[in-house]
Amino acid sequence: MGNKNDSSTSVPQQEQEPSASQSDAAGSSNADNERRTMTYEQLAERRSTPRSQTPFYKVMLALNIVGWVGMVVVLILFHYARPDFISGVQQYWGIKGDTSWSESHLSAMTIMLQICLVVTLVSIIMRARRNRRRSDSFGVNLIILFAIAVISLITLATTLGL
């Protein structure tokens, strides 16, 4: 009986090399076949790589970080865009304060919220396509970021008429 590791079975050591004209014609199809077929070693190597080391995971992580940094920038812009708080002491002494929104900061804040919303949506879609197992994390932080951005844009549109 033959075993694949048995030394009595003959295994061809070399394949015949095609001529130069044949190799040019079949070169592109061989490259395509090599890309399509995955050996057991390549499959084992792919599965042994931790998810945190894959480029896809790194892109998702970068998008997540960009989204949250964008939200921090929005909060900073909100601080500078809003009108000044006029306290009772300021009213008593007649000190004037700025009671209008800063248009330049407000437009920058709206653009940053839109960018944050798009980045979050892309990241949510990437995560949804990647996660297939029950043990994969859901990404609640992206849902929260998406909700904050949508509510902020709706609030700005309804209260300030943007």
Rosetta blueprint (number, residue, H / E / L):
1 M L
2 G L
3 N L
4 K L
5 N L
6 D L
7 S L
8 S L
9 T L
10 S L
11 V L
12 P L
13 Q L
14 Q L
15 E L
16 Q L
17 E L
18 P L
19 S L
20 A H
21 S H
22 Q H
23 S H
24 D H
25 A H
26 A H
27 G H
28 S H
29 S H
30 N H
31 A H
32 D H
33 N H
34 E H
35 R H
36 R H
37 T L
38 M L
39 T L
40 Y H
41 E H
42 Q H
43 L H
44 A H
45 E H
46 R H
47 R H
48 S H
49 T L
50 P L
51 R H
52 S H
53 Q H
54 T L
55 P H
56 F H
57 Y H
58 K H
59 V H
60 M H
61 L H
62 A H
63 L H
64 N H
65 I H
66 V H
67 G H
68 W H
69 V H
70 G H
71 M H
72 V H
73 V H
74 V H
75 L H
76 I H
77 L H
78 F H
79 H H
80 Y H
81 A H
82 R L
83 P L
84 D L
85 F L
86 I L
87 S L
88 G H
89 V H
90 Q H
91 Q H
92 Y H
93 W H
94 G L
95 I L
96 K L
97 G L
98 D L
99 T L
100 S L
101 W L
102 S L
103 E H
104 S H
105 H H
106 L H
107 S H
108 A H
109 M H
110 T H
111 I H
112 M H
113 L H
114 Q H
115 I H
116 C H
117 L H
118 V H
119 V H
120 T H
121 L H
122 V H
123 S H
124 I H
125 I H
126 M H
127 R H
128 A H
129 R H
130 R H
131 N L
132 R L
133 R L
134 R L
135 S L
136 D L
137 S L
138 F L
139 G L
140 V H
141 N H
142 L H
143 I H
144 I H
145 L H
146 F H
147 A H
148 I H
149 A H
150 V H
151 I H
152 S H
153 L H
154 I H
155 T H
156 L H
157 A H
158 T H
159 T H
160 L H
161 G L
162 L L
